[in-house]
Amino acid sequence: MNSRRHLTHGFTIIELVIVVVVISVLAAITFVSYGGVQDSARKAALMSDLDNAVSILELDLKQTGNYPTTVAGAGNGTGLSPSPGTTYQYAFNNTNTPKTFCLTATKGTLSYNINQEGVPSAGACPVLHLDAGIATSYPGSGTVLNDLSGKGKNAVLVNGVAYDSAKGGSWVFDGVNDTINLGTGNTFFPLPNFSMELWFKSDGTTPTTGVSPGLLGITYGVRLFVYTSTLSFGLDTGTAVTYLDTPSTYSFYNSSWHQVVIQATPTKREIYVDGSLANTKIDNWPGITQWPTNTANIGRDNNNVNYFFRGNIASIKIYDSNLSASEVNQNFNAARNRYGI
């Protein structure tokens, strides 16, 4: 009788490694896909919550002449009813004409906000929102700019800032003495974490006054200049001003519209251009501007040498928190068609 030996072969080390790698890749793909599905579901729920909330808040305004003073008081006292897991933050201003509100809805790590215009935006409500293309903020004439944030931080056009109806509307700065006066720096600060977003177009010439156009100056603490091929974002820590510049691959004297977002934390600052991170650096920021009671301006820097911007600015937002990279990009994509980008 012949006996046969049956040999049993196990996996080699290389085969086991390949199996582990394949399983890891499949698990990662599944996790990313699941995370994306979750985000899409959360976003859909937030959009529905905000849409329903706007309907209720606008009905309150129509019936009572005012927006409710609390979320619980909305809907004639029945309150706003968000989907499970959604929380609200609400600001209103019944003194302005027109009256304004801003509502932030948050679910998990996602936040969206909406105001009386009914168009959702990524992130939390700003603490200042001015837009030349929204009649509630600026009707196309006059000098008062109505704050859309619900915080009532109205601004004033100074020295004859003009208005251009193209691209949905923008303010035109002559490079001589035109500014938007936001009040004083301590209206907004201290802010250890902040973001500022501007949509602007330089007209391709140097300013009439000064050598470098200043897009904004919030006291002597926050500065933003536009040069031929760079934007320069400066912060005064109280002992020195340090700067973060965009790479020279950009061009800003090209009569094209751009979105710029500058933001800081106590240990880092960032600058975004047209929805993408342009530069970042590790740097200390105490959250308090130098000489905080000085005027806060859009359209000029606050240095003793006057640097006035020459061109157009259409939208200004200030946040008391940082926008995420995806929120910056979402806001850029939401507005780019208006500016022909």
Secondary structure, 3 states (H helix, E strand, C coil): CCCCCCCCCCCCHHHHHHHHHHHHHHHHHHHHHHHHHHHHHHHHHHHHHHHHHHHHHHHHHHHHCCCCCCCCCCCCCCCCCCCCCEEEEEEEECCCCCCEEEEEEEECCEEEEEECCCCCEECCCCCEEEECCCCCCCCCCCCEECCCCCCCCCEEEECCCEEECHHHCEEEEECCCCEEEEEEHHHCCCCCCEEEEEEEEECCCCCCCCCCCEEEEECCCEEEEECCCCEEEEEECCCCEEEEECCCCCCCCCCCCEEEEEEECCCEEEEEECCEEEEEEECCCCCCCCCCCCEEEECEECCCCCEECEEEEEEEEEECCCCCHHHHHHHHHHHHHHHCC
